[in-house]
Amino acid sequence: MWRSSIRFLMVASVALNVAFIGVWLGHAIPAGMGKEPAPAKPGRIWCPLHAQLNVSDAQWEQIEPRLKAFRASAQAVCQQVSQLRLEMLELLAAPRADREAIAAKREEIQAGQGKMQELVIGQLLAEKEILTAEQQQRLFELIRQQSGCDRGGTLMMSGPSQGGIGRVLRDGTSSEEGVGE
C-alpha cells in the first residue's frame, strides 16, 4: 500500500513540477489561447516572456512558429487531461467505486501529464538552441523564480482563486492578474 502511494506521489510531484513550467510558459504567452495574437508590425515580439528575454527579430522568426504550435498542442493535451479528471471524479463519486477502473483512469491521466511534460521539454530544448547563453540563463532564472508556492508562483491547483494550467493555457490569465480574486 505505502509503496504504491509513495510511487504515485513521486510521479505526481515530478509531473506537476514539469507541468508548472508549461503553465509558466503559457502564462508568459498572451491571452486568448487558441486565438492568434493581435496583428503585429513585422519584427514585433508579442510574447511577454520573449520580449523580456530581449530576443532579436531573427531569433523571434525561429521561435514564433514553434511557440504557436506548442500553444495549440498544450491546449489539446490540457483539454484531454481535464476530461480524464472529470471521468475520474465520476468513478470516485459512484456508489460503488471500482478500484481497477480508478487505477486505469489514473494511468491515463499520468500518460496525459507525460505528454504535457514532453511538450514542455521539447519547447525548452528547442528554444535553448536559439537563445544565447545569457538569454538561456535568464529564461531559467525566470522559471526558477516562478516555480513553487514558496516562491510566489502560480499553484497547480484548479479553481477560481488559483487558476492552474487549464486557465493559463486556455486564456492566459492567472490569479496574479486578479481573475477570481
C-alpha positions in Angstrom: 0.0 0.0 0.0 2.7 2.5 1.1 4.9 1.6 -1.9 2.2 2.4 -4.4 1.3 5.6 -2.6 4.9 6.8 -2.5 5.4 5.9 -6.2 2.2 7.8 -7.1 3.3 10.8 -5.0 6.7 10.9 -6.7 5.3 10.6 -10.2 2.7 13.2 -9.4 5.4 15.5 -7.9 7.6 15.3 -11.0 4.6 15.7 -13.3 3.4 18.8 -11.5 6.9 20.3 -11.5 7.4 19.9 -15.2 3.8 20.9 -15.9 4.3 24.0 -13.9 7.0 25.1 -16.3 4.4 24.6 -19.0 2.0 26.7 -17.1 4.5 29.4 -16.6 5.3 29.4 -20.3 1.6 29.5 -21.1 1.3 32.4 -18.7 4.0 34.3 -20.4 2.1 33.9 -23.7 -0.6 36.5 -24.4 -4.2 35.9 -23.5 -6.5 34.2 -26.0 -5.5 30.6 -26.1 -6.4 29.3 -29.5 -6.5 32.7 -31.0 -3.8 34.3 -33.0 -2.2 37.3 -31.3 -3.2 40.8 -32.4 -1.6 41.7 -35.7 1.9 43.0 -35.0 4.3 45.1 -37.0 7.0 42.9 -38.7 9.6 42.1 -36.1 7.4 42.9 -33.2 7.6 40.3 -30.4 4.1 39.7 -29.0 5.1 37.2 -26.3 6.0 39.0 -23.0 8.4 36.2 -22.0 10.5 36.6 -25.2 10.3 40.4 -25.0 11.7 40.1 -21.5 14.5 37.9 -22.8 15.2 40.6 -25.5 15.2 38.1 -28.3 16.2 39.5 -31.7 13.9 39.7 -34.7 15.9 36.8 -36.2 15.5 34.7 -33.1 11.8 35.5 -33.0 11.3 34.4 -36.6 12.6 31.0 -35.4 10.8 30.9 -32.1 7.3 32.2 -33.1 6.1 29.3 -35.3 7.2 26.7 -32.7 5.6 28.7 -29.9 2.3 28.8 -31.8 2.4 25.0 -32.3 3.3 24.5 -28.7 0.3 26.5 -27.6 -2.1 24.5 -29.8 -0.7 21.2 -28.7 -0.7 22.2 -25.0 -4.3 23.3 -25.2 -5.3 19.9 -26.7 -3.4 17.9 -24.1 -4.9 20.1 -21.3 -8.4 19.5 -22.6 -7.8 15.7 -22.7 -6.4 15.7 -19.1 -9.3 17.8 -17.9 -11.7 15.4 -19.4 -9.9 12.4 -17.8 -10.0 14.2 -14.5 -13.8 14.6 -14.8 -14.1 11.0 -15.7 -12.0 10.1 -12.6 -14.4 12.2 -10.4 -17.3 10.3 -11.8 -15.6 7.0 -10.9 -14.8 8.2 -7.4 -18.4 9.5 -6.9 -20.0 6.3 -8.0 -21.9 4.5 -5.2 -19.6 1.5 -5.6 -16.1 2.7 -6.5 -14.3 0.4 -8.9 -10.7 0.5 -7.8 -9.5 -1.1 -11.0 -11.2 1.4 -13.2 -9.9 4.2 -10.9 -6.3 2.9 -11.3 -6.7 2.6 -15.0 -8.0 6.2 -15.2 -5.1 7.4 -13.0 -2.7 5.8 -15.5 -4.5 7.6 -18.4 -4.2 10.9 -16.5 -0.5 10.3 -15.8 0.0 9.5 -19.5 -1.6 12.8 -20.4 0.7 14.6 -17.9 3.6 12.8 -19.5 2.5 14.2 -22.9 2.5 17.7 -21.4 5.9 17.2 -19.9 7.3 16.1 -23.3 5.7 19.2 -25.0 7.3 21.5 -22.4 10.7 19.8 -22.5 10.7 19.9 -26.3 9.8 23.6 -26.3 12.5 24.4 -23.8 15.2 22.4 -25.6 14.2 23.9 -29.0 14.4 27.4 -27.6 17.7 26.7 -25.9 19.2 26.1 -29.4 18.0 29.6 -30.5 18.7 31.6 -27.4 22.1 33.0 -26.4 23.8 31.7 -23.3 22.7 34.9 -21.4 19.1 34.5 -22.6 19.1 30.9 -21.6 20.4 31.8 -18.1 17.7 34.5 -17.8 14.9 32.1 -19.0 15.8 29.5 -16.4 16.1 32.2 -13.7 12.6 33.4 -14.5 11.3 29.8 -14.4 13.0 29.2 -11.1 11.6 32.5 -9.7 8.1 31.5 -10.6 8.3 27.8 -9.6 6.6 26.6 -6.5 4.2 28.1 -4.0 7.1 29.1 -1.7 8.3 31.5 -4.4 5.0 33.1 -5.2 4.5 31.1 -8.3 1.1 30.0 -9.6 0.0 26.8 -7.9 -1.1 23.8 -10.0 -4.5 23.6 -8.4 -7.6 24.4 -10.4 -10.3 26.6 -9.1 -11.4 30.2 -9.2 -8.7 31.5 -6.9 -5.7 29.7 -8.2 -6.3 29.2 -11.9 -3.9 26.4 -12.8 -2.7 25.0 -16.1 -6.2 24.9 -17.7 -6.9 28.6 -17.2 -3.4 29.7 -18.1 -3.3 27.7 -21.3 -6.9 28.5 -22.3 -7.0 32.2 -21.8 -3.6 33.3 -20.5 -5.0 34.5 -17.1 -4.0 33.7 -13.6 -4.8 34.8 -10.1 -1.9 37.2 -10.3 -3.9 39.2 -12.8 -6.9 39.4 -10.5 -9.0 36.7 -12.0 -11.2 35.0 -9.4 -10.0 37.1 -6.6 
